[in-house]
Amino acid sequence: MAHVLSGFMNLTERLRFVFGPATRLDIDEPVVHKHDAFEQASDEELSHFEVETDSHGHHYAVRREDLT
């Protein structure tokens, strides 16, 4: 097992030499989520549903037009 770990560490050291050190970001900085066209289309499709919970705690989706 030590041989595998040593090989892995050598590989990461060579990769660090080629690509540079890993980027370290400020952990207190909020995460920025970037939405692409696929995510916007998905959000649009899901906006037609409402999440309902039954008496047993099971969650399911219902079309908004079926609620009226």
C-alpha positions as CSV (number, residue, x, y, z in Angstrom):
1,M,0.0,0.0,0.0
2,A,2.9,2.4,0.8
3,H,4.2,1.9,-2.8
4,V,0.8,3.0,-4.2
5,L,0.7,6.0,-2.0
6,S,4.3,6.9,-2.9
7,G,3.5,6.6,-6.6
8,F,0.4,8.8,-6.3
9,M,2.4,11.5,-4.4
10,N,5.1,11.4,-7.1
11,L,2.4,11.8,-9.8
12,T,0.8,14.8,-8.0
13,E,4.2,16.4,-7.6
14,R,4.9,16.1,-11.3
15,L,1.4,17.5,-12.2
16,R,2.0,20.4,-9.8
17,F,5.2,21.1,-11.7
18,V,3.4,21.1,-15.0
19,F,0.2,22.9,-14.0
20,G,1.3,24.9,-11.0
21,P,0.0,24.8,-7.5
22,A,-3.7,24.3,-6.7
23,T,-5.7,27.5,-6.5
24,R,-6.8,28.3,-3.0
25,L,-9.8,30.6,-2.6
26,D,-11.0,32.5,0.4
27,I,-13.3,30.0,2.3
28,D,-15.4,33.0,3.7
29,E,-16.2,34.2,0.2
30,P,-19.8,33.1,-0.9
31,V,-20.0,30.5,-3.7
32,V,-21.2,32.1,-7.0
33,H,-23.4,29.8,-9.1
34,K,-23.4,30.6,-12.8
35,H,-26.6,29.5,-14.6
36,D,-26.2,28.5,-18.2
37,A,-29.0,28.1,-20.8
38,F,-29.6,24.5,-19.9
39,E,-30.2,25.3,-16.2
40,Q,-32.5,28.2,-17.1
41,A,-34.5,25.9,-19.4
42,S,-34.7,23.3,-16.6
43,D,-35.8,25.9,-14.1
44,E,-38.5,27.1,-16.5
45,E,-39.8,23.5,-16.9
46,L,-39.8,22.9,-13.1
47,S,-41.6,26.2,-12.4
48,H,-44.9,24.6,-13.6
49,F,-44.8,22.2,-10.6
50,E,-45.5,22.5,-6.9
51,V,-44.1,20.2,-4.3
52,E,-46.7,18.7,-2.0
53,T,-46.3,16.6,1.1
54,D,-48.8,13.9,2.2
55,S,-49.6,12.9,5.8
56,H,-46.9,10.3,5.8
57,G,-44.2,12.9,4.9
58,H,-43.8,11.7,1.3
59,H,-43.0,14.5,-1.2
60,Y,-44.5,14.5,-4.8
61,A,-44.9,17.1,-7.6
62,V,-48.2,18.4,-8.8
63,R,-48.8,20.6,-11.8
64,R,-49.8,24.0,-10.8
65,E,-52.8,24.0,-13.1
66,D,-54.1,20.8,-11.4
67,L,-54.2,22.6,-8.1
68,T,-56.9,25.1,-9.2
